Amino acid sequence: MTARYAGIAGELREAIMRGDYDVGAQLPSEAELAVRFAASRGTVRQAVAVLAAEGLVGSRQGARRIVLGRERSQSFAELHSFAQWARSTGHRVTGLVLEQRRRAADVTEATRLALQPGDAVLRVLRVRSLEGEPVLLERTVYAGWIAPAVESLPADCESVTQALYESVGLVFAYGEHLIDAVAAGTEDARLLSVRRGSPLLRQRRVTTTPEGRPVEWSDDRYRAGSVTFSIRNSVDANPLVRQVGDLRPSS
């Protein structure tokens, strides 16, 4: 049975998507929404929080939220896995490991994971789907010390982040993200059901423990139009740093 707040979030999401609320417009207040949906203000607050997590609505103006856009988005303001984000926004997410093997770390992997070239790592190729459609390919390299715990997870594990926390108490605390665009290669195209050469959003990331110990280095490729990322900054806080890209073709 769908939670009440999720149902309200779904109705509000549909209203935003079809243009009932223009970008920049205000949503009704929590009190007004509570009356409309015959729900408590706490339930309404949960529903609106889902829309905020999706990037559809933003900060308050008094008791109201501002409509930011009509595309679901994943924010970098907090460190969440793709599965955790998808579940928090009411989407059905699945994952499947397609390939998993141990091998020696190359120079880039060793640098990112604070290892020596040749140290043992675990490489995992995983496809993620939203609402049954493949949207993300994860090529993740795990440091050798956490490899046994990752290998013990089922191939269709929905959230590796959550599963590792529950099984070994691992907490992913810090992340660095590098974002660019690449053309889909043969394997990308086949697994994401797109044409070879189609544009993909690439997110390369390294994630560490609270103590700063690197856990994983991943190359994540999103199908165009499947999700957007939101980065909000101000004169006091700017999480976005621009870098000159590597103009060589992606492998």
C-alpha positions in Angstrom: 0.0 0.0 0.0 1.4 3.4 -1.0 2.1 5.8 1.9 -0.3 8.8 2.0 2.5 11.3 1.6 3.8 9.5 -1.5 0.4 9.7 -3.0 0.2 13.4 -2.4 3.7 13.9 -3.7 2.6 12.0 -6.9 -0.4 14.2 -7.5 1.7 17.4 -6.9 4.4 16.0 -9.2 1.9 15.4 -12.0 0.5 18.9 -11.6 3.9 20.4 -11.9 4.8 18.2 -14.9 1.7 19.2 -16.8 2.2 22.9 -16.1 -0.4 23.6 -13.5 2.3 25.5 -11.6 4.8 27.5 -13.7 8.5 27.5 -13.0 9.0 30.3 -10.4 5.5 30.0 -9.1 4.6 29.2 -5.5 3.0 26.0 -4.4 0.0 26.5 -2.0 0.9 26.6 1.6 1.1 23.5 3.8 -2.1 24.5 5.4 -3.9 24.9 2.1 -2.5 21.6 0.8 -3.6 19.9 4.1 -7.1 21.0 3.5 -7.1 20.1 -0.2 -5.8 16.5 0.5 -7.6 16.1 3.8 -4.3 15.2 5.4 -2.2 16.4 8.3 0.4 19.2 7.8 3.1 16.7 8.8 2.0 14.4 5.9 2.0 17.3 3.5 5.4 18.3 4.7 6.7 14.8 3.9 5.2 15.0 0.5 6.7 18.4 -0.3 10.1 17.1 1.0 9.9 14.4 -1.7 9.5 17.1 -4.4 12.4 19.1 -2.9 14.6 16.0 -3.0 13.7 15.6 -6.7 14.7 19.2 -7.4 11.1 20.1 -8.5 10.6 22.7 -5.7 13.1 24.8 -3.7 13.4 26.9 -0.7 10.6 28.5 1.2 9.1 31.9 0.8 7.2 32.1 4.1 5.1 28.9 4.2 5.4 28.3 0.5 7.7 26.5 -1.8 8.9 27.7 -5.2 8.6 25.5 -8.3 12.2 25.1 -9.8 11.5 22.9 -12.8 9.7 20.0 -14.4 12.5 17.4 -14.4 13.4 15.0 -11.7 16.9 15.7 -10.4 19.5 14.4 -8.0 21.1 16.9 -5.7 24.8 17.0 -4.8 24.0 18.9 -1.6 23.8 15.5 0.3 25.7 12.3 -0.3 23.1 9.6 -1.3 23.4 6.7 -3.6 21.3 6.6 -6.8 19.1 3.9 -5.3 18.6 5.9 -2.1 17.7 9.0 -4.0 15.3 7.2 -6.3 13.5 5.5 -3.4 13.2 8.8 -1.5 11.5 10.4 -4.5 9.0 7.5 -4.9 10.5 5.9 -8.0 10.9 2.2 -8.5 14.6 1.4 -8.8 16.3 -1.9 -9.6 19.9 -3.0 -10.1 21.7 -5.9 -11.6 25.4 -6.9 -11.6 26.4 -7.9 -15.1 30.1 -8.6 -14.4 32.2 -8.8 -11.3 35.9 -9.8 -11.1 39.0 -9.1 -9.1 42.1 -7.7 -10.9 45.1 -5.5 -10.4 44.6 -1.8 -10.0 45.8 0.4 -12.9 47.5 3.7 -12.2 44.3 5.8 -12.2 42.5 3.4 -9.9 45.4 3.2 -7.6 45.7 7.0 -7.4 42.0 7.4 -6.7 41.8 4.6 -4.1 45.1 5.5 -2.4 46.6 2.2 -3.4 49.7 1.0 -5.2 49.4 0.0 -8.9 48.9 -3.7 -9.0 47.1 -3.9 -5.7 44.0 -6.1 -5.8 40.7 -4.4 -6.5 37.2 -5.6 -7.4 35.6 -4.3 -10.6 31.8 -4.4 -10.9 29.7 -3.6 -13.9 26.1 -2.8 -12.8 23.0 -1.6 -14.7 20.4 0.5 -12.9 16.8 0.9 -14.0 14.1 3.4 -13.1 10.5 2.2 -13.6 11.8 -0.8 -15.5 13.9 1.3 -18.0 17.7 1.1 -18.0 19.1 4.5 -17.2 22.5 4.1 -15.6 25.6 2.0 -16.0 28.0 1.9 -13.1 31.6 0.7 -13.6 32.8 0.7 -10.0 36.2 -0.3 -8.7 36.2 -1.2 -5.0 39.3 -1.2 -2.8 40.5 -4.7 -1.9 39.7 -4.4 1.8 35.9 -4.0 1.1 35.8 -6.5 -1.8 34.7 -9.5 0.2 31.7 -7.6 1.6 30.7 -6.4 -1.9 31.1 -9.9 -3.4 28.7 -11.3 -0.8 25.8 -9.1 -1.9 23.2 -10.5 -4.2 23.5 -9.6 -7.9 20.2 -7.7 -7.8 21.0 -5.7 -4.6 19.0 -2.5 -4.8 21.2 -0.3 -2.8 24.9 -1.3 -2.2 25.4 1.7 0.1 22.6 0.6 2.4 23.5 -3.1 2.2 27.1 -2.4 3.2 26.0 -0.3 6.1 23.7 -3.1 7.3 26.2 -5.9 6.8 29.6 -4.5 7.9 28.7 -1.0 9.2 30.4 0.8 6.4 29.4 4.5 6.1 30.0 6.4 2.9 30.8 9.9 4.2 32.5 12.0 1.5 32.3 12.2 -2.2 34.1 14.0 -5.0 32.3 14.1 -8.4 33.6 14.9 -11.8 30.9 15.5 -14.4 31.1 15.6 -18.2 29.5 14.3 -21.3 30.6 11.3 -23.4 29.4 9.4 -26.5 27.9 6.0 -25.9 30.3 3.2 -26.9 29.2 -0.2 -28.2 28.7 -1.7 -24.7 27.0 1.5 -23.4 24.6 1.5 -26.3 23.7 -2.1 -25.9 23.1 -2.0 -22.2 21.2 1.3 -22.1 19.2 0.6 -25.2 20.4 3.7 -27.1 22.3 4.2 -30.4 26.1 4.1 -30.4 27.4 7.6 -30.2 24.3 8.9 -28.3 25.2 11.5 -25.6 25.6 10.2 -22.1 26.1 12.2 -18.9 29.2 10.8 -17.1 29.8 11.2 -13.4 33.1 9.9 -12.1 33.2 9.8 -8.4 35.4 8.6 -5.5 33.7 7.9 -2.1 35.4 7.6 1.2 34.7 6.6 4.8 34.4 9.3 7.6 38.1 8.8 8.2 38.9 9.6 4.6 39.7 6.0 3.5 38.7 5.6 -0.2 36.1 2.9 -0.7 35.2 3.1 -4.4 36.1 4.8 -7.7 33.3 4.7 -10.2 32.5 5.8 -13.8 28.7 6.2 -13.9 27.0 6.9 -17.3 23.4 8.1 -17.4 21.1 7.9 -20.4 20.2 11.3 -21.8 16.9 12.6 -20.4 16.7 10.1 -17.5 17.8 12.4 -14.7 19.2 15.8 -14.1 21.6 16.9 -11.3 21.0 20.0 -9.2 23.8 22.1 -7.8 22.7 25.1 -5.7 25.3 27.7 -4.6 25.6 31.2 -3.2 28.3 33.8 -2.6 29.0 32.0 0.7 29.1 28.4 -0.5 30.0 27.1 -3.9 30.3 23.3 -4.3 30.9 23.6 -8.1 34.5 23.9 -9.4 35.1 24.3 -13.1 38.0 22.4 -14.7 39.3 22.2 -18.3 38.1 18.9 -19.8 40.1 16.2 -21.5 39.2 16.7 -25.2 40.3 13.2 -26.2 37.6 10.8 -27.3 36.1 8.6 -24.6 37.0 4.9 -24.8 
